[in-house]
Amino acid sequence: MKHFYYYLWIAFLAGQAPVWGQNATEKKHILVNDSITVDLPEVFVKAERPLVKVSEGKLQYDIPNLVKDKPVDNAFDVIGELPGIQKEGDKVSIIGTPSTSILINGRKSSMTAEQLADLLKSTSSSKVKQIDVMYSTPPRFGVKGASINVVIENDKSLKDVLKGEISLTGKQGYFFSPSGQANLSYIGKNYSADISYSASYNHGRQEEEMTAQPTVNGRPYDIRQDDWYNFVSLSHNIRGAFDFDLKNKDRLSLSYTGRFYDPDKISRRGALTEFVGIQRVETELELSGASNLHNARMDYVSHKGFSAGMDYTFYKNDDKQHLVNDFEKEEEQTISTLSSQQVQRADLYLNDSRKLEKGWMLNYGVEASLSDTRNESGQSINDEEAPEGTFRLKQKDYSVGAFAGFTKQFGKKISLDASVSLQYYRASVDSAGKKKTLWNRVSLFPQLNFTYKVAPSGMLMFSFSSDKSYPSYWMTTPNTYYMNIYSSIIGNPDLKPQLSYSMQLNYILKSKYVFGLFANIQPDKIQQMTYQRHDELRSVFQTVNMDIYNMYGAVAVIPFRPFDFMSSRLTLMGCAIHNKGTLYDVSFDRKKLFGRAELNNTFYLTKDRNLSLDLRGYCISPVIQGLYDVDFIYNVSAGLTWTFAKKKMRLTVRGNDLFEGGNPVTHVDEQGQKSRMKLWQDSRNVTFTLRYSFGGYKEKKAKEVDTSRFGTGI
């Protein structure tokens, strides 16, 4: 279930960028941002520990070394520790890119981004061996644009050993939310098994203060509203992964992921709306429902370069909402809504590669996907059917694609990875026997990664990618969801897919300092905005396509070590944004310059580094998003990590958004549209996590399902 608020997921407000270097004995480029001290007879030599290497346009991070002193306990939090990555809530993005996909072990999933985030949250950070960051993902990985590939593997150095972890977490915000997690793995001679289970109870609160000055039928109104929302959920996550090493060195991988929400948990929302000089209306709302997800995956990788696989997801969501508006001068109004969504989706891919003469590598493959979606909603107002909120739709999506590309290393200075993909996509909707074609298009997507070693102390990296994103299955339904007496959310059956073209140019100086430029162009950008109607006293939130959504920016990353016990990184970014579009009768063309600054610090409090303190903060100058103006935002967070009991136990304490500066204040003042909203998101909280490793489990030392289109939007 999703609950709408003024969530401003500004992916381009990313905070960090990579630090680079080079290993003098290898042709691969190495990133470094940690240090080790080697004890030699009569001399101490301080050297840099290689944490990241650059290979074929990918930034490959050695995760065990990168996060060993950081306050992270699950795979999703690990992603937020990477240089160049911005994590806000359940969304992650790579700096300078319009969108970012999450891959699990090198392949996309048919799960949504939200479901993948839940999977990673239920995966221990110690299970993550490596993460690859790709600004322009080669099509052999199954996605386009930027991506983050999370490699979850067992330690093959341990044979015939049962090992595992147990962790308990408590989060204290407005309410207390506990969770627990258990992992078991066994590695045999030719196979491995990994099973995990987690349960999470989430209890939180959000509040809004809203003022609006609409004009209806020529008459001005003044509206003041206080809104609160107490949400409760209990989820269970199960995952099993099995790998088989065949005699001919081929590998077969099988996995299952299940996620289940308790249907008996009830969330409540309320609002007090004052139409100044007219009357006050009190709103009470109850929301409950069940959500189940099943995902199964099979991959086969040949030692000759051939790979094939399939991924199947079944998703079922049922929501029940009952709203009561208690008028000061009128009889009360009741609105009841029952909505459901069922999605079945399957993906299939076949990839191959061939080594050609003179070091050329040819990559090619095909993929196909099929989805069947059923969206239903039944709504009544005062026990009478409401046509605007009642519908039954069947949607079918088909996609077939093929790609061809090559990789090539030119001497010791230049590497190139380029490809082109062709995709046919068709989607149709059946409503009460009436069929309609949503989209029927053929698209071409080029992709390029280019790396050039300019000098021993400088490296240049250029990436170009293109992509197309489709609206969620629920966005294109004719739904109406009432939030209170004044505000509602409506669907848009005329939404179009959005295109994305992204370019990044990074220059790395002296293996430490990064200077980057980026440009993102997104025709038909999918964006939700609010509109105050002129014919009735009502505000609607609707997702539309913008005409122009362009961003151009520059970034600088400066890592430094002021003391031996302290490691820091400063990130500065400036950006120009251009938004143009039409929302009903409001046409806008807006431009804005804004900036972001972030400082991350890690303090090692003991000589053996088993106790460390992490202190970080960022600030963002005022920015625009469509019709919205967003005020200044800042965030200060801290974390303490203690490893003890021969490194088998780990205690993490985190304080998030300590001064509550991350709660956005938004304004709209454009052509008769005037409103202001202050959102309190319960973002200030303290989290305690205790993790215990047992049975031969040891930390590795350096020696996700695309479901972004699922959900009813409630």
Secondary structure as GFF3:
##gff-version 3
##sequence-region A 1 714
A	DSSP	beta_strand	21	22	.	.	.	ID=ss1
A	DSSP	beta_strand	29	40	.	.	.	ID=ss2
A	DSSP	beta_strand	43	55	.	.	.	ID=ss3
A	DSSP	beta_strand	58	62	.	.	.	ID=ss4
A	DSSP	alpha_helix	63	67	.	.	.	ID=ss5
A	DSSP	alpha_helix	75	80	.	.	.	ID=ss6
A	DSSP	beta_strand	85	88	.	.	.	ID=ss7
A	DSSP	beta_strand	91	94	.	.	.	ID=ss8
A	DSSP	beta_strand	100	104	.	.	.	ID=ss9
A	DSSP	alpha_helix	113	121	.	.	.	ID=ss10
A	DSSP	three_ten_helix	125	127	.	.	.	ID=ss11
A	DSSP	beta_strand	128	134	.	.	.	ID=ss12
A	DSSP	three_ten_helix	139	141	.	.	.	ID=ss13
A	DSSP	beta_strand	146	152	.	.	.	ID=ss14
A	DSSP	beta_strand	161	172	.	.	.	ID=ss15
A	DSSP	beta_strand	176	187	.	.	.	ID=ss16
A	DSSP	beta_strand	191	212	.	.	.	ID=ss17
A	DSSP	beta_strand	215	216	.	.	.	ID=ss18
A	DSSP	beta_strand	219	220	.	.	.	ID=ss19
A	DSSP	beta_strand	223	245	.	.	.	ID=ss20
A	DSSP	beta_strand	251	261	.	.	.	ID=ss21
A	DSSP	beta_strand	266	275	.	.	.	ID=ss22
A	DSSP	beta_strand	279	301	.	.	.	ID=ss23
A	DSSP	beta_strand	307	327	.	.	.	ID=ss24
A	DSSP	beta_strand	333	355	.	.	.	ID=ss25
A	DSSP	three_ten_helix	357	359	.	.	.	ID=ss26
A	DSSP	beta_strand	361	381	.	.	.	ID=ss27
A	DSSP	beta_strand	384	385	.	.	.	ID=ss28
A	DSSP	three_ten_helix	387	389	.	.	.	ID=ss29
A	DSSP	beta_strand	391	410	.	.	.	ID=ss30
A	DSSP	beta_strand	414	431	.	.	.	ID=ss31
A	DSSP	beta_strand	434	455	.	.	.	ID=ss32
A	DSSP	beta_strand	458	469	.	.	.	ID=ss33
A	DSSP	beta_strand	480	482	.	.	.	ID=ss34
A	DSSP	beta_strand	487	490	.	.	.	ID=ss35
A	DSSP	beta_strand	498	509	.	.	.	ID=ss36
A	DSSP	beta_strand	513	521	.	.	.	ID=ss37
A	DSSP	beta_strand	525	532	.	.	.	ID=ss38
A	DSSP	beta_strand	539	546	.	.	.	ID=ss39
A	DSSP	beta_strand	548	563	.	.	.	ID=ss40
A	DSSP	beta_strand	566	583	.	.	.	ID=ss41
A	DSSP	beta_strand	586	604	.	.	.	ID=ss42
A	DSSP	beta_strand	611	620	.	.	.	ID=ss43
A	DSSP	beta_strand	623	625	.	.	.	ID=ss44
A	DSSP	beta_strand	628	630	.	.	.	ID=ss45
A	DSSP	beta_strand	633	644	.	.	.	ID=ss46
A	DSSP	beta_strand	649	656	.	.	.	ID=ss47
A	DSSP	beta_strand	665	670	.	.	.	ID=ss48
A	DSSP	beta_strand	673	680	.	.	.	ID=ss49
A	DSSP	beta_strand	685	694	.	.	.	ID=ss50
###
